[in-house]
């Protein structure tokens, strides 16, 4: 007697849920909510250990807090819970928002989306509909954890990764980078992902330095070990192959000067411009990895702290395009101006940060506790 009635009510409840979900989809909304990052207490920069350049005079004392427009913070504003909608639903809305405002604001922080794992983030990235870019030839330590998803960096947690635009040391690069917070750092220990708007950076850098860079460009040096002897990262990892021929083909296509060494390591170098023209604005912009790929990176790296060698013998290094070394003052000047523009915010679980890679640099602030559970993932979009 009761079973038919239970089935009837179960069917009605299912229908009502379906109608509710359909109705709510017309109210799928993201609202501007920069108050969501107001609680941030800026971390110390000057004097911070394992931080390239932070010991130099006049280095910025603290990260700047986020302002009302940078990053732009968008949060769900819908009836019920954000999880009432699918990841695909949110991805489609975020794609619309990203396409409409990212080039103007430089960075968008989506907070409160129903993403919890690397697989969720992978599904979100796939549903955005952009083309992904492989990290082939890059210099960072990272591993793939899901489709189109990498660890943001596997450098020691206490080490600060300098501000940079992703893959601007190569002839190809992503137009956008997505970062996902799977697990935020604990309070007051660092671990932020600082961002900096480099759109007007050329106006603040020394004019004589810029003239030399305009004339000479930037030379990038790489020394990459075979997996059997690798202390840093191997050429097998970087080029995603076990075959020397594949590496040689890549180097030849890119116009690199390269040499295989007796220990099966490879050394190569190449020269690129320090600036590019923005494809939308036509503006000349700072786009390179002069500071983040300079050997001074290793001078304060916890794994190389007692390692003293010629700068060009480290895994990577930079100079002017004709081989002239950057002076200590020049390197200090560039880092100081870049970090003056850096903004920090406190990560929350499930945050997605979208960065315009042409105008907005990113970094990682070292943690004061190297046992932190912090886990940030990344996706590179062409």
Secondary structure as the mmCIF struct_conf table of DSSP 4:
data_model
#
loop_
_struct_conf.conf_type_id
_struct_conf.id
_struct_conf.beg_label_comp_id
_struct_conf.beg_label_asym_id
_struct_conf.beg_label_seq_id
_struct_conf.end_label_comp_id
_struct_conf.end_label_asym_id
_struct_conf.end_label_seq_id
HELX_RH_AL_P HELX_RH_AL_P1 UNK A 2 UNK A 25
TURN_TY1_P TURN_TY1_P1 UNK A 26 UNK A 27
STRN STRN1 UNK A 30 UNK A 32
HELX_RH_3T_P HELX_RH_3T_P1 UNK A 34 UNK A 37
TURN_TY1_P TURN_TY1_P2 UNK A 38 UNK A 39
HELX_LH_PP_P HELX_LH_PP_P1 UNK A 42 UNK A 43
STRN STRN2 UNK A 44 UNK A 44
TURN_TY1_P TURN_TY1_P3 UNK A 46 UNK A 47
TURN_TY1_P TURN_TY1_P4 UNK A 49 UNK A 50
STRN STRN3 UNK A 51 UNK A 51
TURN_TY1_P TURN_TY1_P5 UNK A 52 UNK A 55
BEND BEND1 UNK A 56 UNK A 56
TURN_TY1_P TURN_TY1_P6 UNK A 57 UNK A 58
BEND BEND2 UNK A 61 UNK A 61
STRN STRN4 UNK A 62 UNK A 62
HELX_LH_PP_P HELX_LH_PP_P2 UNK A 63 UNK A 63
STRN STRN5 UNK A 64 UNK A 65
HELX_LH_PP_P HELX_LH_PP_P3 UNK A 66 UNK A 66
BEND BEND3 UNK A 68 UNK A 71
STRN STRN6 UNK A 72 UNK A 76
BEND BEND4 UNK A 79 UNK A 80
HELX_RH_3T_P HELX_RH_3T_P2 UNK A 82 UNK A 84
BEND BEND5 UNK A 85 UNK A 85
HELX_RH_AL_P HELX_RH_AL_P2 UNK A 87 UNK A 105
BEND BEND6 UNK A 106 UNK A 106
STRN STRN7 UNK A 107 UNK A 111
BEND BEND7 UNK A 112 UNK A 112
BEND BEND8 UNK A 114 UNK A 114
BEND BEND9 UNK A 117 UNK A 117
HELX_RH_AL_P HELX_RH_AL_P3 UNK A 118 UNK A 128
TURN_TY1_P TURN_TY1_P7 UNK A 129 UNK A 129
HELX_LH_PP_P HELX_LH_PP_P4 UNK A 130 UNK A 131
STRN STRN8 UNK A 132 UNK A 132
TURN_TY1_P TURN_TY1_P8 UNK A 136 UNK A 137
BEND BEND10 UNK A 140 UNK A 140
STRN STRN9 UNK A 144 UNK A 146
TURN_TY1_P TURN_TY1_P9 UNK A 147 UNK A 148
STRN STRN10 UNK A 149 UNK A 151
BEND BEND11 UNK A 152 UNK A 152
BEND BEND12 UNK A 155 UNK A 155
TURN_TY1_P TURN_TY1_P10 UNK A 157 UNK A 158
BEND BEND13 UNK A 159 UNK A 159
STRN STRN11 UNK A 160 UNK A 160
STRN STRN12 UNK A 161 UNK A 164
TURN_TY1_P TURN_TY1_P11 UNK A 166 UNK A 169
BEND BEND14 UNK A 170 UNK A 171
BEND BEND15 UNK A 175 UNK A 175
STRN STRN13 UNK A 176 UNK A 183
HELX_LH_PP_P HELX_LH_PP_P5 UNK A 184 UNK A 186
TURN_TY1_P TURN_TY1_P12 UNK A 187 UNK A 188
BEND BEND16 UNK A 189 UNK A 189
STRN STRN14 UNK A 195 UNK A 197
TURN_TY1_P TURN_TY1_P13 UNK A 199 UNK A 200
HELX_RH_3T_P HELX_RH_3T_P3 UNK A 201 UNK A 203
TURN_TY1_P TURN_TY1_P14 UNK A 204 UNK A 204
BEND BEND17 UNK A 205 UNK A 205
HELX_RH_AL_P HELX_RH_AL_P4 UNK A 207 UNK A 216
STRN STRN15 UNK A 218 UNK A 224
STRN STRN16 UNK A 225 UNK A 225
HELX_RH_3T_P HELX_RH_3T_P4 UNK A 227 UNK A 229
BEND BEND18 UNK A 231 UNK A 232
STRN STRN17 UNK A 234 UNK A 234
HELX_RH_AL_P HELX_RH_AL_P5 UNK A 235 UNK A 239
TURN_TY1_P TURN_TY1_P15 UNK A 240 UNK A 240
BEND BEND19 UNK A 242 UNK A 242
HELX_RH_AL_P HELX_RH_AL_P6 UNK A 244 UNK A 254
TURN_TY1_P TURN_TY1_P16 UNK A 255 UNK A 255
STRN STRN18 UNK A 257 UNK A 260
TURN_TY1_P TURN_TY1_P17 UNK A 262 UNK A 263
BEND BEND20 UNK A 264 UNK A 264
STRN STRN19 UNK A 266 UNK A 272
BEND BEND21 UNK A 274 UNK A 274
STRN STRN20 UNK A 275 UNK A 277
TURN_TY1_P TURN_TY1_P18 UNK A 279 UNK A 281
STRN STRN21 UNK A 284 UNK A 286
TURN_TY1_P TURN_TY1_P19 UNK A 290 UNK A 293
BEND BEND22 UNK A 294 UNK A 294
TURN_TY1_P TURN_TY1_P20 UNK A 295 UNK A 295
HELX_RH_AL_P HELX_RH_AL_P7 UNK A 296 UNK A 299
TURN_TY1_P TURN_TY1_P21 UNK A 300 UNK A 300
TURN_TY1_P TURN_TY1_P22 UNK A 302 UNK A 306
HELX_RH_3T_P HELX_RH_3T_P5 UNK A 311 UNK A 313
BEND BEND23 UNK A 314 UNK A 315
STRN STRN22 UNK A 316 UNK A 320
TURN_TY1_P TURN_TY1_P23 UNK A 321 UNK A 322
BEND BEND24 UNK A 323 UNK A 323
HELX_LH_PP_P HELX_LH_PP_P6 UNK A 324 UNK A 327
HELX_RH_AL_P HELX_RH_AL_P8 UNK A 328 UNK A 340
TURN_TY1_P TURN_TY1_P24 UNK A 341 UNK A 341
STRN STRN23 UNK A 342 UNK A 344
TURN_TY1_P TURN_TY1_P25 UNK A 349 UNK A 350
STRN STRN24 UNK A 352 UNK A 356
TURN_TY1_P TURN_TY1_P26 UNK A 357 UNK A 359
STRN STRN25 UNK A 360 UNK A 364
HELX_LH_PP_P HELX_LH_PP_P7 UNK A 365 UNK A 367
BEND BEND25 UNK A 368 UNK A 368
TURN_TY1_P TURN_TY1_P27 UNK A 370 UNK A 371
STRN STRN26 UNK A 375 UNK A 381
#
